[in-house]
Amino acid sequence: MTGSIRPLWLGSLLLTAACGSSTRTSTGRSEREADSVIANSAVPGASVVGKAMTVADSTSNQAHLADSIGSAP
């Protein structure tokens, strides 16, 4: 990939992974399950999918922690 397209591709991949929906693909898997299969495959660039999922999980956990700070008794 060229240098100018790669950041756009990675950004859109991160946004897609961060959405974390339960939408089913045509295979009957959730998007997260399908992404996990891709991340563990030998497809070129598959490791980026795994990294995007890790970043999305981390961001989600941080948001959950921030939301729960004010609700502690």
C-alpha positions in Angstrom: 0.0 0.0 0.0 1.1 3.5 -0.6 2.0 5.8 2.2 -1.0 8.1 1.9 -3.6 5.3 1.6 -2.4 3.2 4.6 -3.5 5.7 7.3 -6.9 6.0 5.8 -7.2 2.2 5.6 -6.0 1.7 9.1 -8.3 4.4 10.4 -11.3 2.9 8.8 -10.4 -0.5 10.1 -10.1 0.9 13.6 -13.4 2.6 13.4 -15.0 -0.6 12.1 -13.5 -2.7 14.9 -14.5 -0.2 17.5 -18.1 -0.4 16.6 -18.4 -3.9 18.1 -21.8 -4.8 16.8 -23.6 -8.1 17.0 -24.5 -7.9 13.3 -24.2 -11.3 11.6 -22.3 -11.9 8.5 -23.4 -14.1 5.6 -21.6 -17.0 7.4 -23.7 -16.6 10.5 -20.8 -15.3 12.5 -20.8 -12.0 14.3 -18.5 -9.3 12.9 -16.2 -9.8 15.8 -16.0 -13.5 15.2 -15.3 -12.9 11.5 -12.6 -10.3 12.4 -11.0 -12.8 14.8 -10.8 -15.4 12.1 -9.2 -12.9 9.8 -6.7 -11.8 12.5 -5.6 -15.4 13.0 -5.2 -16.2 9.3 -2.1 -16.0 7.1 -3.6 -13.3 4.9 -1.2 -10.4 4.4 -2.1 -7.6 6.9 -4.1 -9.9 9.1 -2.1 -8.9 12.1 -3.4 -5.3 11.7 -6.9 -6.6 12.2 -5.8 -8.2 15.5 -4.1 -5.0 16.6 -7.2 -3.0 15.8 -9.3 -5.4 17.8 -6.9 -5.0 20.8 -7.1 -1.2 20.5 -10.9 -1.2 20.3 -11.1 -3.5 23.3 -8.7 -1.3 25.3 -10.7 1.9 24.3 -13.9 0.2 25.3 -12.6 -0.8 28.6 -11.2 2.6 29.4 -14.6 4.2 28.5 -16.4 1.7 30.7 -14.0 2.5 33.6 -14.5 6.2 33.1 -18.3 5.8 33.1 -18.2 3.7 36.3 -16.1 6.2 38.3 -19.0 8.4 39.2 -21.4 5.5 40.1 -19.2 4.0 42.9 -21.1 4.1 46.2 
